[in-house]
Amino acid sequence: MENNTYNLRQAARELNLEEHMVRQVALEFAESRRLYLDPIVQAITDHNPEEAARRAHRLKGAALELRIHHIARLAAQLEECAGQQNNTPANALITRLKDSFDILEQKLRDGV
């Protein structure tokens, strides 16, 4: 089971920003998940492991910037799988990422 907790208060403190600002940016990140995930899926479909790994790396970096560690960990695992051309675990990780993004978005919308 994935730990989908996001400590908004801690992220705001680490980023030296107000919580409402971090919530808004994190929500925009969650809402834009297709901009990150669709190119990864396409690169895997096109048998382009370098591009898939590069895109997963970009997702990992964006998640880390916002202190969304559970998505960053999944993206790191995806980066490794994609680079090794290992599509079965990569596809499972993409599903887990989609689920994690959905949970994050819902929690941010609910004010948690």
Summary of the structure (lengths in Angstrom):
residues: 112
radius of gyration: 14.0
end to end distance: 19.6
largest distance: 42.3
contacts: 329
relative contact order: 0.17
helix: 80%
strand: 0%
